[in-house]
Amino acid sequence: MPDVILAILRIIFLGLVYLFVWQVARAIGSHLGISVRRRRREGRKILFVRSESQKGIEVEITDVTVLGRSDEADLVIDDPYASDFHMRLVAQENAMMLHDLGSTNGTYVNGRRVTAPTELRRGDNIQVGKTVMEVR
Amino acid sequence: MTRNTEAALIIAASFLAAFGVTLVNFARGGSVDVQTSLTFLVFLITFGGLQVAVRTWAPRATPLLLAPIVALTAIGFLEVYRLDVVRAGLQRWWLLIGAGLAALVLALLSKPGTSVLRRYRNLILVISIALLLLPNLSSDWAFPLKGLEVNGSRLWVVLELGFTQMQFQPAELAKLGLVTFVAAYLADHQRALREAHRQVGPLRFPEPRQLIPLLAAWGVSVVILVWQRDLGASLLLFAGFVLLLYAATGATGYLAAGGLLALLGGVASSLMFDHVQRRVVAWIAPFENYQDEGFQIAQGLFALGSGSLAGAGPGLGRPDLIPNASTDFIFAAVGEELGFAGSVAVIALFALVVSVGLGIAFRSRDTFRKLLAAGLTFIFGIQVFLIIGGILRILPLTGITLPFMSYGGSALVGNLVLIALLLRISHEEAS
């Protein structure tokens, strides 16, 4: 075996080792949520996952936002079971606080009815009537 | 990452192992031969089989743990093969046995769950201590189970089965048992340990009464050190216990007190015991004692130095000049033949394993599972730190094997079982 080919092969071997390490590290990083870009604005957006007319819409909550069926709400929820002023979302760093504004049919976070102000994290589910939103 | 990505990475790492073996063959003037295909097959069966076991008995377990471990095993195996072809053949058998045992652990725990380990913690403690003491059995009685002294340490047990004999280091499994016991004990007593403390300056100190378990652990470590002359296991168990106490209570005083005790024990034992003193001398002045105590460390440093950035290439260096290269000094062999680049990759892979292990602990809600995951990860990480630190001359050399890379059946089996336990915990926490 000529030395040149051997030298090239062992560099390829090291390259493959590093490719492997990189793949594994990236997978673990994304699993643990370690990503420089994503970290800054995590948990401050809501995505309509299930809705009659708003499915796929993503809204970023920057300050204090009132959600409800009324046109005067900051963000309209198009759902017959939503109250006019249904809930309030307050943006925090990498999270949001959800306050139910005494809605008739209630707000559910991860399937549980909200009775007190609740902190929302990335991945949580909010349900109002038949509308489901996900925190992102 | 999904299970299928994990499977792809397992295949990729098996290929890496076979590629490395082939490179060694090339360096010796050979070519692709039966060793290449055997290595590929054994890696595939071992870790593919382990993944099938995970899919069957712990389907929700994290898919992040196996991939870095296959890569570490592959790099280690390449160096073992390069140093000793016969040992590499044996290592392949141990891989298969270890994977079988790990799968067995997953299967046995699939019904009762890890909580069964908490319930039987005292039984586990008794078994572990018995395992630790096994090598102290007489070496020349008629009973088929005998103790054995190797290189001045009493760590081995020989089981004679008439036609053949099996050698085993029971301490490798006893370590897991001891960690399990301590995790269960601390989970049961966590509240008492956490609440009874005093504030002394920046340090939180536990009540004197609460220090008793710490002192007991210190005592066990000293006994191992004196009776079995095993510096590595002694340090490992003590450090693991102190870290676990800290993890359970958050009392920084344990770290300070533990460090002080370790320092005290270290200084005292280096003055009192010959075998510890030799290690310290070799650590501080390897080149001045090149002819005797310092020879191994000095050879290891030469190997690392001559490896330079990209290494000599698999099969092209002389790691065979280091005494015990395939067990204690496998990292120096990697440093020589794969260079700084290869060594950094190895350390990165170990760091990834530890980060996944601690991630499992952080995500656990159950106290026992949290502490067990943390404890297992701690002893894994401490082992890596102790032996790599010893080779790099940051710490005195302790005869600990590098997990998944060194040649050694007992260690391989023990570490595969450790990984199986971590996988099981992550499965239970995800359910």
HADDOCK unambig.tbl for C-alpha pairs under 7 A between the chains (distance, minus, plus):
assign (segid A and resid 1 and name CA) (segid B and resid 26 and name CA) 6.52 0.50 0.50
assign (segid A and resid 1 and name CA) (segid B and resid 29 and name CA) 6.63 0.50 0.50
assign (segid A and resid 10 and name CA) (segid B and resid 313 and name CA) 5.89 0.50 0.50
assign (segid A and resid 14 and name CA) (segid B and resid 342 and name CA) 6.75 0.50 0.50
assign (segid A and resid 18 and name CA) (segid B and resid 345 and name CA) 6.64 0.50 0.50
assign (segid A and resid 21 and name CA) (segid B and resid 345 and name CA) 6.90 0.50 0.50
assign (segid A and resid 21 and name CA) (segid B and resid 349 and name CA) 6.64 0.50 0.50
assign (segid A and resid 24 and name CA) (segid B and resid 67 and name CA) 7.00 0.50 0.50
assign (segid A and resid 24 and name CA) (segid B and resid 68 and name CA) 6.77 0.50 0.50
assign (segid A and resid 25 and name CA) (segid B and resid 352 and name CA) 6.89 0.50 0.50
assign (segid A and resid 27 and name CA) (segid B and resid 1 and name CA) 5.62 0.50 0.50
assign (segid A and resid 28 and name CA) (segid B and resid 64 and name CA) 6.32 0.50 0.50
